[in-house]
Amino acid sequence: MGRLEGKVAIISGASSGQGRDEVKLFCDEGAKVIFGDIQDEKGKALETEVRNSDGEATYVHLDVTSESDWQKAVSKSVELYGKLDILINNAGVFLRKTLEETSECEWDFVQSINSKGVFLGSKSAISAMKKSGGGSIVNISSIAGLIGVVALAYGASKGAVRLLTKSIAVQYGPDGIRCNSVHPGIIRETGMGDTLIENLEEDYLSDIPLGRFGIPIEIALAVLFLASDESSYMTGSELVLDGGLVAK
Amino acid sequence: MRRLNNKVALISGATGGQGSVEVKLFCSEGAKVIFGDIDDEKGKALETEVRNSGGEATYVHLDVTSESDWQKAVSKSVELYGKLDILINNAGVLLMKNLEETSESEWDFVHDVNSKGVFLGSKSAVSAMKISDGGSIVNISSIAGLIGTAMAPAYGASKGAVRLLTKSIAVQYGPDGIRCNSVHPGIIKDNPMGEKVLQNSPVSNDQLLADVPLGRFGLSKEIAMGVLYLASDESRYVTGSELVIDGGRFAK
């Protein structure tokens, strides 16, 4: 039996990168998945790929900064399956610029996707989850939401996600809705991670006790644990997956 | 495929409570388990119970404050299976006394079991894990290792020590492929330690629950599932991390 048998999940930012791995893993574990992104062509291709391997996934257009897109995604879940159990706020953008280099409009763009997107998604999902008698929200933050980094607009947005997560956990715990954050270190094989790695100093790996970068499936397996009933007593927690970088 | 197939695990403090739940879960996920405790009779009974249901578990006498007991436990693992992949430092004691009530000998006892026990266990396991090209150590700390509690200063200090010992092991042995993480349970109702908290707490159970967003105490199985995730290869990029399983109490 799959670890998400009988569960219905929405995953944002899921046409490529880490979100794509989450869609496939969740379907393998028996979940019914609604996934969204702004890359419709890639989304449709992934939908076909998953269905051809007997998974149940449906693509929806989802700009995470649009409340009406979120409401449509949640409605789709309720229309198809009568409920929503899991929300993975995976969509995010990275901006590698210092304080002085970052324009106001770049700041707004990063916050609107990384932080306001999580707010809008959680707000839209909560009412459906209340009707299902509970649920699990997993927010993808970053180690940049725990420690200071050069990419300051990104770090600030991920710090906001960390605390938004705890507030949701405290407020909606009595409704059986759990909310936890995941804090990846540097993950290769994703658009975001590969861009970062190209610009890193060569000896960066020496800061990572495990001596390597992470890969998307390692994040997806953590998201699976937090999404599933296996973590039924966890809420408001932070799962750091960084090869030991922050422990130093 | 089961989540701990081909893994060999050593679990301390495992004849009752939380530890015995971990032994059973690990066996059902395909691990071969060596488990230790100081209550030999209960240990032998659990060994028989697990074997009768098709699991592979072996009891050893293990006082976690004895380095030679630890060395024997690790040797048993290597003798039976040629390796050691996982160590769960689960043994612990709770002392519900405030600062002024705690005697020096009580302080020493709590630290010997909760903190030095983790040191000795990890030290004994690391050499075997290096030979196996890596491993996963999971240390059971507590939310009392993250925030101050009014009712158990010696316990909290010992669990704070475990939290940082975990991070030091992670940093030092990461290059050897050895991971080390801590688990921080809140109040768990179905084990002897949790029952002791609920019976001796200066505030009512309802008041304790009012601080827990999920509105209930935890179950040993819920901790064991967190330990399973950290022990398995699913968490292979996780080291030096803290897994808080407390119904949201610490998030407030």
Chai-1 contact restraints between the chains, C-beta under 6 A:
chainA,res_idxA,chainB,res_idxB,connection_type,confidence,min_distance_angstrom,max_distance_angstrom,comment,restraint_id
A,K166,B,A251,contact,1.0,0.0,6.0,A-B,restraint_1
A,A169,B,P213,contact,1.0,0.0,6.0,A-B,restraint_2
A,A169,B,G248,contact,1.0,0.0,6.0,A-B,restraint_3
A,A169,B,A251,contact,1.0,0.0,6.0,A-B,restraint_4
A,V170,B,P213,contact,1.0,0.0,6.0,A-B,restraint_5
A,V170,B,A251,contact,1.0,0.0,6.0,A-B,restraint_6
A,V170,B,K252,contact,1.0,0.0,6.0,A-B,restraint_7
A,G173,B,P213,contact,1.0,0.0,6.0,A-B,restraint_8
A,G173,B,L214,contact,1.0,0.0,6.0,A-B,restraint_9
A,G173,B,G248,contact,1.0,0.0,6.0,A-B,restraint_10
A,P174,B,G215,contact,1.0,0.0,6.0,A-B,restraint_11
A,P209,B,A170,contact,1.0,0.0,6.0,A-B,restraint_12
A,P209,B,V171,contact,1.0,0.0,6.0,A-B,restraint_13
A,P209,B,G174,contact,1.0,0.0,6.0,A-B,restraint_14
A,L210,B,G174,contact,1.0,0.0,6.0,A-B,restraint_15
A,L210,B,T239,contact,1.0,0.0,6.0,A-B,restraint_16
A,G211,B,P175,contact,1.0,0.0,6.0,A-B,restraint_17
A,G214,B,Y237,contact,1.0,0.0,6.0,A-B,restraint_18
A,E218,B,Y237,contact,1.0,0.0,6.0,A-B,restraint_19
A,L221,B,E234,contact,1.0,0.0,6.0,A-B,restraint_20
A,F225,B,Y229,contact,1.0,0.0,6.0,A-B,restraint_21
A,E230,B,M225,contact,1.0,0.0,6.0,A-B,restraint_22
A,S232,B,E222,contact,1.0,0.0,6.0,A-B,restraint_23
A,Y233,B,G218,contact,1.0,0.0,6.0,A-B,restraint_24
A,Y233,B,E222,contact,1.0,0.0,6.0,A-B,restraint_25
A,Y233,B,I245,contact,1.0,0.0,6.0,A-B,restraint_26
A,Y233,B,G247,contact,1.0,0.0,6.0,A-B,restraint_27
A,M234,B,I245,contact,1.0,0.0,6.0,A-B,restraint_28
A,T235,B,L214,contact,1.0,0.0,6.0,A-B,restraint_29
A,T235,B,G248,contact,1.0,0.0,6.0,A-B,restraint_30
A,G236,B,G248,contact,1.0,0.0,6.0,A-B,restraint_31
A,G236,B,A251,contact,1.0,0.0,6.0,A-B,restraint_32
A,S237,B,V244,contact,1.0,0.0,6.0,A-B,restraint_33
A,V240,B,S241,contact,1.0,0.0,6.0,A-B,restraint_34
A,L241,B,Y237,contact,1.0,0.0,6.0,A-B,restraint_35
A,L241,B,V238,contact,1.0,0.0,6.0,A-B,restraint_36
A,G243,B,Y237,contact,1.0,0.0,6.0,A-B,restraint_37
A,G244,B,A170,contact,1.0,0.0,6.0,A-B,restraint_38
A,G244,B,G174,contact,1.0,0.0,6.0,A-B,restraint_39
A,G244,B,T239,contact,1.0,0.0,6.0,A-B,restraint_40
A,G244,B,G240,contact,1.0,0.0,6.0,A-B,restraint_41
A,A247,B,K167,contact,1.0,0.0,6.0,A-B,restraint_42
A,A247,B,A170,contact,1.0,0.0,6.0,A-B,restraint_43
A,A247,B,V171,contact,1.0,0.0,6.0,A-B,restraint_44
A,A247,B,G240,contact,1.0,0.0,6.0,A-B,restraint_45
A,K248,B,V171,contact,1.0,0.0,6.0,A-B,restraint_46
